[in-house]
Amino acid sequence: LAGRRTQLLKGLPATSAVEENAPAGVSVYTFNVTLSPLSSEGVAILPIIVNSNPLTEAFDIEPKGDLEYRVVTTGNPVLDYETMPKSFDLQIFVEDTTGRTDLNILTVQVTDINEHPIFRGNMAVQTVTVYVLEGTPPERIYQVDAADPENAELKTNFLLSSFQYSLLPAPVPFLVSESGTIFSTKEFDYEKDPHCYFLNITVTDPGGLKSTKTVNINIININDERPYFTTKQKIYRIPEEQSPGTVVANITAEDPDEDDSPSRLFYSIQSSNRYFSINPSTGVLRVTGRIDRDALPLRLHPNISLIVRVQDSPSSSHFSEMEITIIIDDVNDNPPECSPSTFRKEANENMTAGTFLLDLSNYCKDIDVDSSNNHFNFTGLSGFRSNNFALQSTVSGRLVMTESIDLENPANLGVEVYSLTVRVQDIAWPNYSNIIYIYIKIKPVNEFFPVFSNLSYEFNVPEITKVGSSIGRVNARDKDWPHSVITYSIVAGGGTRDYTNIFWISPTKGDLKILARLDYETTQKHILTVQASDQEKTATASVIVNVLDVNDEEPVCSPNFYSFEIPVSLAVGTNINGFRIEYRDSDPRSFRYVINEGNVNNHFTFSPSAGSSTSQLILASKFDYENGLDRNWIYRLRVYITDDNLLSARDKTTHLIKTGTVTLSIRVVPSPTTVITTTVSFSYLVLKPGFTIVTKRENVYSESAWYVPFVITLGSLLLLGLLGYLGFLLATWFRTCCPPAHKTDSTPLFHFIFCLSSQTMTRLNTVFDGEARDPVTGKMYEFNTWSGARRWK
């Protein structure tokens, strides 16, 4: 090259200058290329920078015009007076088409200019992003660091005085101090405030040059909001019997804390169920168990309610719940079923055409719930001699005879059993069906019913008729030949409160007998229903048994003597010791109470004196012993109870009148220092009618009668001592005189019998065949209907 070097670069070598920080494309120097006459085709190698001192790629050559070129900045790197060499020697090479070359140097000097302030730290290389948690109170959030390129030694305090910081845009909840500190001025709410702020931080040097950087402030969301459902549909319908995994619904929700980013929500079903499950991440609701609309509980309640919960984490307390309802629709998935599926019926011979035999619809059903799926038809009646039978309609399933069957007819060939089949089939697709088997047996006819000789019978029976007596006979006949054996029975009536049935009928003869004593006062009429049966057919007749009233009992009281004590000061009108008489024989209003003897000065009377089955003994007038009007201290009253109160004078001559007597002993106690107090209750059993007398005595102690308790105490001590001594003597005598009995001999040596005068002794062989309640005491007692003997239960 040196041998052929020619001056091709016009204007080089040369020196040029360029300002620092010049952008790409800034012209540094312009030169021309001179070609020889022989180089008609131009430049073979365009001018290029083959080397630089120091090395750099900050410059390049680009054509400007015809054979005119210029050196320009590339911007890579950007020239910096403060950090880079101040001068660059660029070696420029060119070659024409004839092979001539030229190499010259262009010296480029970098000149200093007043540059804009520069940011240091992260702000110098990138856009700084500051993150602020929502709910954070106002505080310092970032410190801006800037410097002046012309004075690298500049300190922070100098920066504070030399630079001015400004914040754009102005109406934002931030401020920057003179030292470059950025503060927030409010507490942010992610759901209400903007999520991002872009702050333009401008720094100005003393020369007025400015630099601006952007600080991106992002508000960070915290989990302080509950998620909410975005799915509005709450009612879904699906058919029954869906396979597991079938999607029912896609439940969606959003979390305000997540903004536009995909929410990490968790779904669950809170209510108890065995049919569905939900994907905890996606909210897809699927079928997991068999859903049978035709079985309980869905048969009655086809709506399934689910409580779906969404929460922003499995353990978070931020959640929302929504109730959804899934309606299960019925499908035709069950064939009609008949229970039983085999029928055995009997039909009498000579039945007329059209006779109903069997209603299949009563035994067949389709458990599908919807009516469109559970309707079915009966078709395909077939079988041997099935032409004798028919179905009235395919819907009803009623089997009837189409013609009479006579077993004696030779055409029937002695056939007694007909085998039929019927198909029961769904109306709805897919038309499920089943087969019904029917066996009909033709049997001979018992054509006639038993007939009673009378439509009804009536018998009059006195109430004193003995148990076991026959009271009448019923009779029935059967026209069938040979005559059927007629049996009789009582199918209704004839019972009382104490007996289930007090009548008996002979099953072969029809004789009616009584099993218990009749009582006019309890029941005046018995209505029976008697049945006659020839083992197949029955007939009934009514039997009326009229119980005739007989005055068969008198008002007898046993025991018939009672003793009372009353104070002389007893008030007039007082019921004496609560004494009363009660009878139940005859009509309750038929009794009269008369004191025939012993009622001196008429001090005593009964209230009421007639017309009631119960009467009380009343003091009618006050005693007067002081004036000598009364002298008797003991009154013996003889009371007559007569059951003729309701009889007229003429009827009393024809009716039986019964009278009972009671003797009352009443002792009048003078006004003393002491009124003896005793309470005595009499309870006794009597023949019909019965009554109860209650005597009550009250003791009142007087302080002046101190000797009474003294005497009683002393007497009790003496009596106890005597009894102890006698017991000792008895035990001594027993040991000496009575050797021990053999172990097998269990007969006691002594029998002690304690009797109370108010009790009625009952023979051991008495049979008590009835029971009733005492109207006074309310206790239950048993009685013998023949003898009238009674005993407490």
C-alpha positions in Angstrom: 0.0 0.0 0.0 2.8 2.4 0.8 4.2 2.0 -2.7 1.0 2.9 -4.3 -0.3 5.4 -1.8 -1.9 8.4 -3.4 -3.5 11.5 -2.0 -7.2 10.5 -2.3 -8.6 11.9 0.9 -9.0 15.6 0.4 -9.1 17.7 3.6 -7.2 15.1 5.7 -5.3 15.0 8.0 -7.4 17.4 10.1 -8.6 18.2 13.5 -12.2 18.6 14.5 -14.3 19.0 17.7 -17.6 17.5 19.0 -19.5 18.2 22.1 -19.9 15.5 24.7 -23.2 13.7 24.9 -23.7 14.3 21.2 -26.4 11.9 20.0 -26.0 9.5 17.1 -25.8 11.1 13.6 -24.1 14.4 14.7 -21.6 15.5 11.9 -18.1 15.8 13.2 -16.1 16.4 10.0 -16.7 16.5 6.2 -14.1 15.4 3.6 -13.9 14.5 -0.1 -12.4 11.6 -2.0 -10.4 12.5 -5.2 -10.2 9.9 -7.9 -7.6 9.6 -10.7 -8.7 9.8 -14.4 -8.0 6.1 -14.7 -10.5 5.3 -12.0 -13.6 5.7 -14.0 -15.7 3.2 -12.0 -15.4 5.1 -8.7 -14.4 4.0 -5.2 -13.7 0.3 -4.6 -13.5 0.6 -0.8 -15.5 3.4 0.7 -13.8 5.5 3.3 -13.8 3.6 6.6 -12.3 4.0 10.0 -9.8 1.2 10.3 -8.4 2.2 13.7 -8.8 4.7 16.4 -6.6 5.8 19.3 -7.9 5.1 21.8 -10.2 2.4 20.5 -13.8 3.4 20.2 -16.9 2.8 18.1 -18.3 6.2 18.9 -17.7 7.4 15.3 -18.6 6.2 11.8 -18.4 7.5 8.2 -21.4 7.9 6.0 -21.7 9.3 2.4 -23.0 12.8 2.2 -22.9 13.4 -1.6 -21.0 12.4 -4.7 -17.5 11.5 -3.4 -18.3 13.6 -0.3 -18.3 11.9 3.1 -18.7 12.9 6.7 -17.7 11.6 10.1 -20.7 11.2 12.4 -21.2 10.1 16.0 -22.8 6.7 16.5 -24.0 7.2 20.1 -22.4 3.9 21.1 -21.0 4.8 23.4 -22.2 8.4 24.0 -19.2 10.7 24.4 -18.7 11.8 27.9 -16.1 14.5 28.6 -15.9 13.6 32.3 -15.4 9.9 32.0 -13.9 9.3 28.5 -10.7 10.4 26.7 -10.8 14.0 25.6 -9.4 13.3 22.0 -9.6 10.4 19.5 -7.3 9.9 16.5 -9.3 8.2 13.7 -7.4 6.4 10.9 -9.5 6.7 7.7 -8.8 4.4 4.7 -10.0 4.5 1.1 -9.2 2.6 -2.1 -10.3 3.4 -5.7 -11.0 0.9 -8.5 -7.4 1.1 -9.8 -6.0 -0.1 -6.5 -4.7 3.2 -5.3 -5.2 3.7 -1.5 -5.0 6.5 1.0 -4.8 6.5 4.8 -5.0 9.7 6.9 -5.9 10.7 10.4 -8.7 12.8 11.7 -8.3 14.0 15.3 -11.6 14.5 17.1 -11.5 16.5 20.3 -14.4 16.2 22.8 -15.5 19.5 24.2 -17.1 19.9 27.6 -20.6 21.2 28.0 -22.8 21.9 31.1 -24.7 18.6 31.4 -27.9 17.9 33.0 -27.7 16.5 36.5 -27.7 12.8 36.7 -29.5 10.3 39.0 -27.4 7.8 40.8 -28.2 4.4 42.2 -31.1 2.4 40.8 -32.6 5.5 39.3 -29.6 5.9 37.0 -30.1 2.6 35.3 -33.8 1.8 35.6 -37.2 3.1 36.5 -37.5 2.6 40.2 -40.5 0.9 41.5 -41.5 1.5 45.1 -44.1 -0.8 46.8 -46.4 0.5 49.5 -48.8 -1.8 51.4 -52.3 -0.6 51.6 -53.3 0.5 55.0 -49.8 1.8 55.7 -49.9 5.2 57.4 -48.1 8.2 55.8 -44.3 7.8 55.9 -41.0 8.1 54.1 -41.1 5.7 51.1 -37.9 6.5 49.0 -34.7 8.6 48.9 -33.7 10.1 45.5 -29.9 10.4 44.8 -28.7 12.8 42.1 -25.3 14.5 41.1 -23.8 17.0 38.7 -21.5 15.5 36.1 -19.3 18.6 36.1 -18.4 18.1 39.7 -18.1 14.5 40.7 -16.9 15.5 44.1 -20.2 17.2 44.9 -21.6 16.0 48.3 -25.1 15.5 49.4 -25.5 18.7 51.3 -24.2 20.5 48.3 -26.8 18.8 46.2 -29.4 19.9 48.6 -28.4 23.5 48.1 -27.5 23.3 44.5 -30.4 21.2 43.2 -34.1 21.7 43.4 -36.4 18.7 43.4 -39.9 18.9 42.1 -42.7 16.3 41.8 -45.1 15.9 38.9 -48.0 15.5 38.7 -48.7 17.7 41.6 -52.2 16.5 42.8 -50.9 13.1 44.0 -50.8 11.9 47.6 -47.0 12.3 47.7 -44.4 15.0 48.3 -40.7 15.3 47.9 -38.4 17.2 50.3 -35.4 19.4 49.4 -33.2 16.5 50.3 -34.9 14.2 47.7 -37.0 12.2 50.2 -40.3 11.1 48.9 -43.2 10.8 51.5 -46.7 9.4 51.2 -49.4 11.7 52.5 -52.3 9.3 53.1 -53.2 5.8 54.0 -54.0 3.9 50.8 -57.0 1.6 50.2 -56.2 -0.9 47.4 -59.9 -1.4 46.5 -60.7 2.4 46.3 -57.5 4.1 45.3 -55.4 3.8 42.1 -53.1 0.8 42.2 -50.2 2.6 40.6 -48.7 6.1 40.7 -46.0 7.4 38.3 -44.0 10.3 39.8 -41.8 12.4 37.6 -38.9 13.5 39.8 -37.0 16.5 38.3 -33.7 17.8 39.6 -32.2 21.2 38.5 -28.6 22.3 38.7 -27.5 25.9 39.3 -27.2 26.5 35.6 -30.9 25.7 35.2 -30.4 22.3 33.5 -32.9 19.7 34.6 -33.1 16.0 34.7 -36.3 14.0 35.2 -36.8 10.4 36.2 -39.9 8.5 36.9 -40.6 6.6 40.1 -43.3 4.0 39.9 -45.1 3.6 43.1 -47.3 0.4 43.3 -49.9 0.0 46.0 -49.7 -3.6 47.3 -52.9 -5.3 48.1 -53.3 -7.2 51.4 -55.9 -9.8 52.2 -58.5 -7.7 53.9 -61.6 -8.2 51.7 -63.9 -11.2 51.5 -64.5 -12.8 48.1 -67.9 -12.6 46.4 -69.7 -14.8 43.9 -70.0 -13.7 40.3 -72.4 -16.5 39.5 -75.9 -15.2 39.6 -77.8 -18.4 38.8 -79.0 -20.1 41.9 -81.4 -22.7 40.6 -80.3 -25.6 38.3 -82.2 -28.6 36.9 -80.7 -31.9 36.0 -82.3 -35.3 35.2 -82.0 -38.1 37.7 -79.5 -41.0 37.3 -76.7 -38.8 36.0 -73.4 -40.6 35.8 -70.7 -39.6 38.3 -68.6 -36.7 37.1 -71.5 -35.0 35.2 -71.0 -31.2 35.5 -74.0 -29.5 37.1 -72.7 -25.9 37.4 -69.6 -23.8 37.2 -69.6 -21.6 40.3 -67.3 -18.5 39.9 -66.3 -15.9 42.4 -63.9 -13.0 42.6 -61.7 -11.6 45.4 -61.5 -7.8 45.6 -58.0 -8.2 47.0 -56.8 -9.9 43.8 -57.7 -7.1 41.4 -57.5 -8.3 37.8 -55.1 -11.1 38.5 -56.4 -14.7 38.6 -57.9 -15.3 42.0 -56.7 -18.2 44.2 -60.0 -19.0 45.7 -61.1 -22.2 47.4 -64.6 -23.6 47.0 -66.4 -26.1 49.3 -69.9 -27.4 50.1 -70.9 -26.7 53.7 -74.2 -28.5 53.8 -74.4 -32.2 54.1 -75.1 -34.1 50.9 -74.2 -37.4 49.2 -74.9 -36.4 45.6 -72.5 -33.6 44.7 -69.0 -32.4 45.1 -67.2 -29.2 44.1 -63.7 -28.7 42.8 -62.0 -26.7 45.4 -59.9 -24.7 42.9 -62.3 -24.2 39.9 -65.7 -24.3 41.5 -67.0 -26.9 39.1 -70.0 -28.7 40.7 -70.2 -32.3 39.7 -72.4 -35.4 40.4 -70.6 -37.9 42.7 -73.4 -40.2 43.9 -76.4 -41.9 42.4 -79.4 -39.6 42.2 -82.6 -41.6 42.3 -85.6 -39.3 41.9 -88.0 -42.2 42.6 -86.6 -43.1 46.1 -86.9 -41.2 49.3 -86.2 -38.5 50.2 -86.0 -37.2 46.6 -89.4 -38.7 45.9 -91.1 -36.2 48.3 -88.6 -33.4 48.1 -86.8 -33.3 44.6 -85.0 -30.0 45.4 -81.5 -30.4 46.8 -80.2 -27.3 48.5 -76.4 -26.8 48.8 -74.5 -24.1 50.8 -71.4 -23.3 48.7 -68.6 -21.4 50.4 -65.8 -19.5 48.7 -62.8 -18.3 50.7 -59.5 -16.8 49.7 -57.4 -19.5 51.5 -58.3 -22.8 53.2 -57.8 -21.3 56.6 -58.9 -17.8 56.0 -61.8 -16.2 57.8 -62.7 -14.2 54.7 -65.4 -16.1 53.0 -68.9 -15.8 51.4 -71.6 -18.4 51.1 -74.4 -18.9 48.6 -77.3 -21.3 48.6 -78.0 -23.0 45.3 -81.0 -25.3 44.6 -80.7 -28.2 42.3 -84.0 -29.6 41.0 -84.0 -33.3 40.1 -86.2 -34.1 37.1 -87.7 -37.5 36.7 -86.9 -39.8 33.8 -88.6 -43.0 32.8 -86.2 -45.5 34.2 -88.5 -48.0 35.9 -90.8 -50.6 34.4 -94.3 -51.0 35.8 -94.2 -53.6 38.6 -97.1 -55.7 39.9 -97.2 -57.1 43.4 -98.1 -59.9 43.2 -97.3 -60.7 39.6 -99.3 -63.9 39.8 -103.0 -63.9 40.7 -105.3 -66.8 41.6 -108.9 -66.0 41.5 -112.1 -68.0 41.8 -115.2 -67.4 39.7 -118.5 -69.1 40.3 -120.1 -71.0 37.5 -123.0 -69.4 35.7 -121.5 -65.9 36.2 -123.1 -63.5 33.7 -121.1 -61.9 30.9 -119.5 -58.6 32.1 -118.9 -59.9 35.6 -115.8 -58.1 37.1 -113.1 -60.5 38.3 -109.9 -58.5 38.9 -108.7 -54.9 38.8 -105.0 -55.2 37.9 -104.5 -51.4 38.3 -104.9 -51.9 42.1 -101.8 -54.1 42.1 -99.5 -52.5 39.5 -97.6 -49.3 39.8 -94.7 -47.5 38.2 -92.5 -45.8 40.8 -91.4 -43.0 38.4 -92.6 -39.8 40.0 -93.7 -37.7 37.0 -97.1 -38.7 35.6 -95.7 -38.7 32.1 -93.4 -41.5 33.1 -95.6 -43.6 35.3 -98.6 -44.3 33.1 -98.9 -47.8 31.6 -101.3 -49.9 29.7 -102.5 -53.5 30.0 -102.4 -55.4 26.7 -101.9 -58.8 25.2 -104.5 -60.9 27.1 -103.8 -64.5 26.0 -104.0 -68.1 27.2 -106.1 -71.2 26.9 -109.8 -70.3 26.4 -108.9 -66.6 27.0 -111.9 -65.7 24.8 -114.1 -66.2 27.9 -112.3 -63.1 29.4 -111.4 -59.6 28.3 -109.9 -56.4 29.6 -112.4 -53.6 29.7 -109.7 -51.1 28.5 -106.0 -51.0 28.2 -105.8 -48.3 30.8 -108.1 -49.7 33.5 -106.8 -53.2 33.6 -110.2 -54.5 34.7 -110.6 -58.2 33.9 -114.2 -59.2 33.2 -115.9 -62.3 31.9 -117.2 -62.2 28.3 -119.5 -65.2 28.7 -121.0 -67.5 31.3 -119.1 -70.6 32.2 -121.1 -73.7 33.1 -119.0 -76.6 34.4 -121.7 -79.1 33.5 -121.7 -78.0 29.9 -119.8 -80.6 27.8 -118.2 -77.8 25.8 -116.1 -76.9 28.8 -114.6 -80.4 28.9 -114.4 -80.2 32.7 -111.9 -77.3 32.6 -111.7 -75.8 36.1 -108.6 -73.6 35.9 -107.9 -71.0 33.1 -104.3 -69.7 32.7 -104.1 -66.2 31.3 -101.2 -63.8 30.7 -101.4 -59.9 30.5 -98.6 -57.6 29.5 -98.2 -54.3 31.5 -96.2 -51.8 29.5 -95.0 -48.2 29.9 -96.6 -45.6 27.6 -93.5 -43.5 27.6 -90.3 -44.5 25.8 -88.4 -46.8 26.2 -91.7 -48.7 26.9 -90.5 -51.0 29.7 -92.9 -54.0 30.4 -93.6 -57.0 32.6 -95.8 -60.1 32.4 -98.7 -60.8 34.7 -99.9 -64.4 35.2 -103.6 -65.0 36.2 -105.1 -68.4 37.1 -108.9 -68.4 37.4 -110.6 -71.4 39.0 -114.3 -72.0 38.3 -116.1 -73.5 41.3 -119.7 -74.7 41.9 -122.1 -72.1 43.2 -123.8 -72.1 46.6 -126.7 -70.0 45.3 -128.9 -69.4 48.3 -128.4 -67.5 51.5 -129.7 -68.7 54.9 -133.1 -67.0 55.7 -134.4 -66.4 59.2 -138.0 -67.2 60.0 -138.4 -63.6 61.2 -136.5 -60.4 60.3 -136.2 -59.6 64.0 -136.9 -61.2 67.3 -138.0 -59.7 70.6 -137.9 -61.4 74.0 -139.0 -60.0 77.4 -137.0 -61.3 80.3 -137.4 -60.4 84.0 -134.3 -59.2 85.6 -134.4 -62.0 88.3 -134.2 -64.7 85.6 -131.6 -67.3 86.7 -128.2 -67.5 84.9 -128.3 -70.3 82.3 -132.0 -70.0 81.6 -133.2 -70.1 78.0 -134.9 -66.9 76.9 -135.9 -67.8 73.3 -134.9 -69.4 70.0 -134.1 -68.1 66.5 -134.4 -70.3 63.4 -133.1 -70.0 59.8 -133.2 -72.3 56.7 -131.2 -72.7 53.5 -132.9 -73.5 50.2 -129.8 -75.1 48.8 -130.2 -78.9 48.2 -129.0 -80.8 50.0 -129.7 -78.5 52.9 -126.6 -76.9 54.3 -125.8 -77.2 58.0 -126.7 -73.9 59.6 -124.6 -72.6 62.5 -125.6 -69.7 64.7 -123.5 -67.1 66.4 -123.8 -63.7 68.1 -121.8 -61.2 66.1 -122.7 -57.9 67.8 -124.3 -56.6 71.0 -125.1 -58.2 74.3 -122.1 -56.7 76.2 -122.0 -54.5 79.3 -119.3 -52.6 81.1 -118.5 -55.6 83.3 -119.1 -58.4 80.7 -118.0 -58.7 77.1 -121.1 -60.8 76.4 -123.9 -61.9 78.8 -125.8 -64.0 76.2 -125.0 -67.3 74.5 -126.6 -69.0 71.5 -126.6 -72.7 70.7 -124.6 -73.0 67.4 -126.8 -75.8 66.1 -130.2 -75.1 67.6 -130.3 -71.3 67.9 -131.4 -71.3 71.6 -130.5 -68.0 73.5 -129.4 -68.3 77.1 -128.1 -65.7 79.6 -124.6 -66.1 81.1 -124.9 -63.4 83.8 -127.5 -61.9 85.9 -129.6 -59.2 84.2 -129.9 -55.8 86.0 -132.7 -53.5 85.0 -131.1 -50.6 86.9 -128.0 -50.9 84.7 -129.4 -51.8 81.2 -133.1 -52.0 80.3 -132.6 -53.3 76.7 -130.0 -55.5 74.9 -129.9 -55.5 71.1 -128.1 -58.5 69.6 -127.1 -59.3 66.0 -127.4 -63.0 65.4 -125.8 -64.6 62.3 -126.8 -67.8 60.5 -124.1 -69.3 58.3 -124.0 -72.2 55.9 -120.2 -72.1 55.8 -120.2 -69.9 52.7 -123.1 -67.4 53.0 -124.5 -65.7 56.0 -127.6 -63.8 57.1 -128.3 -61.8 60.2 -131.3 -60.9 62.3 -131.7 -58.6 65.2 -132.7 -59.8 68.6 -134.1 -57.4 71.2 -134.0 -58.5 74.8 -136.2 -56.3 77.0 -135.1 -56.6 80.7 -138.3 -56.3 82.9 -137.9 -54.4 86.1 -138.5 -56.3 89.3 -138.3 -54.7 92.7 -136.1 -57.5 93.8 -133.9 -55.8 96.4 -134.6 -53.9 99.5 -132.4 -51.2 101.0 -130.6 -53.4 103.5 -127.5 -52.1 105.4 -125.1 -54.4 107.1 -124.1 -53.7 109.8 -127.1 -51.6 110.6 -125.9 -49.9 113.7 -123.7 -46.9 114.0 -122.5 -44.8 117.0 -121.6 -41.1 117.1 -120.6 -38.5 119.6 -121.4 -34.8 119.1 -120.7 -31.8 121.2 -123.7 -30.1 122.8 -122.7 -26.9 121.2 -122.9 -28.2 117.6 -124.4 -25.6 115.3 -127.8 -26.2 113.8 -127.6 -27.3 110.1 -124.3 -29.1 110.6 -123.8 -32.4 108.8 -123.2 -34.6 111.9 -119.7 -36.0 111.6 -120.0 -36.0 107.8 -122.4 -38.9 108.0 -124.4 -39.8 104.9 -126.3 -42.8 103.5 -126.0 -43.9 99.9 -128.1 -46.4 98.0 -128.2 -47.5 94.4 -131.3 -49.9 94.3 -134.1 -48.7 92.0 -134.4 -45.2 90.7 -132.1 -42.8 92.6 -135.1 -40.5 93.2 -137.3 -43.3 94.7 -136.0 -43.3 98.3 -137.6 -41.7 101.4 -135.7 -41.3 104.7 -137.7 -41.3 107.8 -136.6 -41.3 111.5 -139.3 -43.4 113.1 -138.0 -43.8 116.7 -135.7 -42.0 119.2 -135.8 -38.5 117.7 -136.8 -36.8 120.9 -137.6 -33.1 120.4 -136.9 -33.7 116.6 -133.2 -32.6 116.9 -132.2 -34.7 113.9 -133.3 -34.9 110.3 -132.1 -36.2 106.9 -131.4 -33.8 104.0 -132.8 -34.4 101.6 -135.5 -36.5 103.1 -136.6 -38.0 99.8 -135.8 -38.0 96.0 -132.1 -38.8 96.2 -130.0 -41.9 96.6 -127.7 -40.0 99.0 -128.8 -38.2 102.2 -126.9 -36.5 105.1 -127.8 -36.5 108.8 -128.4 -32.9 109.9 -128.8 -31.3 113.3 -132.2 -29.7 113.0 -132.5 -27.9 116.3 -130.2 -26.8 119.1 -130.0 -28.8 122.4 -131.3 -27.1 125.6 -130.2 -28.9 128.7 -129.9 -25.8 130.9 -133.6 -25.1 130.8 -134.6 -28.7 131.2 -136.0 -29.0 127.7 -133.6 -31.8 126.9 -132.7 -34.6 129.3 -131.5 -37.4 127.1 -127.8 -37.5 126.5 -127.9 -40.5 124.3 -130.3 -40.7 121.3 -131.0 -44.1 119.5 -132.5 -43.3 116.2 -134.2 -45.9 114.0 -134.1 -44.8 110.4 -136.4 -46.3 107.7 -135.3 -46.2 104.0 -138.2 -46.9 101.7 -138.2 -47.1 97.9 -141.7 -45.9 97.3 -141.1 -42.2 96.9 -142.1 -42.1 93.2 -145.2 -44.4 93.5 -148.7 -43.0 93.7 -151.1 -44.1 96.4 -152.8 -46.5 93.9 -149.4 -47.9 92.7 -148.3 -48.6 96.3 -151.0 -51.2 96.6 -149.8 -53.2 93.5 -146.0 -52.7 93.6 -143.5 -54.3 95.9 -142.2 -51.8 98.3 -138.9 -52.5 100.1 -137.8 -50.9 103.3 -134.3 -51.0 105.0 -133.5 -49.9 108.5 -130.4 -48.4 110.1 -130.0 -47.7 113.9 -127.9 -44.7 114.9 -126.6 -44.1 118.4 -125.7 -40.5 119.1 -124.1 -39.4 122.3 -124.2 -35.7 123.2 -121.0 -34.6 124.9 -121.5 -31.7 127.4 -119.5 -28.6 127.2 -116.4 -29.7 129.1 -112.9 -28.7 129.5 -112.0 -31.3 126.9 -113.6 -32.3 123.7 -112.4 -35.8 122.7 -110.9 -36.0 119.4 -111.0 -39.2 117.4 -111.3 -39.9 113.7 -113.1 -43.1 112.8 -113.8 -44.3 109.3 -116.3 -47.0 108.5 -116.0 -48.8 105.3 -118.1 -51.9 104.7 -119.6 -54.1 102.0 -123.3 -54.7 101.7 -125.6 -56.5 99.4 -127.1 -54.3 96.7 -127.4 -51.4 97.4 -124.3 -50.5 99.3 -123.6 -47.3 101.3 -120.7 -45.8 103.2 -120.8 -44.0 106.6 -117.9 -41.7 107.6 -117.7 -40.5 111.2 -115.2 -37.9 112.2 -114.3 -36.8 115.7 -112.0 -34.0 116.7 -110.1 -33.8 119.9 -109.3 -30.4 121.4 -107.0 -30.2 124.4 -107.7 -27.8 127.2 -104.8 -26.5 129.4 -107.0 -26.9 132.5 -107.2 -30.7 132.0 -103.6 -31.3 132.8 -104.5 -34.6 134.5 -105.6 -36.1 131.3 -102.1 -36.6 129.7 -100.7 -37.5 133.1 -103.2 -40.3 133.6 -102.8 -41.5 130.1 -99.0 -41.6 130.3 -99.1 -43.4 133.7 -101.6 -46.0 132.5 -99.6 -46.6 129.3 -96.4 -47.4 131.3 -98.2 -49.8 133.6 -99.8 -51.5 130.6 -96.5 -51.9 128.8 -94.9 -53.4 132.0 -97.8 -55.9 132.3 -97.6 -56.9 128.7 -93.9 -57.5 129.0 -94.3 -59.7 132.0 -97.0 -61.7 130.4 -94.9 -62.2 127.3 -92.0 -63.5 129.5 -94.3 -66.0 131.2 -95.7 -67.2 127.9 -92.3 -67.7 126.4 -91.1 -69.7 129.4 -94.2 -71.9 129.4 -93.8 -72.5 125.6 -90.2 -73.7 125.9 -91.0 -76.1 128.8 -94.3 -77.5 127.6 -94.1 -77.6 123.9 -91.3 -79.6 122.3 -90.0 -78.5 118.9 -92.2 -79.8 116.1 -90.8 -82.1 113.4 -89.4 -80.2 110.4 -92.0 -81.7 108.1 -94.8 -80.6 110.4 -95.6 -77.0 109.4 -98.9 -76.7 111.3 -98.8 -73.8 113.7 -99.7 -74.4 117.4 -101.8 -71.3 117.7 -104.0 -69.5 115.2 -104.6 -65.8 115.8 -107.5 -64.2 114.1 -108.0 -60.5 114.2 -111.4 -59.2 113.1 -112.7 -55.7 112.7 -116.4 -55.1 113.2 -116.6 -53.0 110.1 -115.4 -55.8 107.8 -117.7 -58.4 106.1 -116.5 -62.0 106.2 -116.5 -63.7 102.8 -116.7 -67.5 102.3 -113.6 -68.9 100.7 -115.6 -70.8 98.1 -117.4 -67.7 96.8 -116.7 -66.9 93.1 -116.6 -63.2 92.4 -117.6 -62.8 88.8 -117.9 -59.0 88.6 -116.3 -55.8 89.7 -117.4 -52.2 90.3 -116.2 -48.9 91.9 -117.5 -47.7 95.2 -119.1 -44.2 94.6 -118.0 -42.8 98.0 -114.4 -44.1 98.5 -113.6 -44.5 94.8 -112.2 -48.0 95.6 -112.8 -51.0 93.3 -114.6 -54.1 94.7 -115.5 -57.5 93.3 -119.0 -59.0 93.7 -120.9 -62.3 93.1 -123.8 -61.8 90.8 -125.9 -64.5 92.5 -125.3 -63.9 96.2 -124.3 -60.3 96.0 -121.2 -61.0 98.2 -118.5 -58.3 97.8 -114.9 -57.8 98.7 -112.4 -55.0 98.2 -109.9 -55.4 95.5 
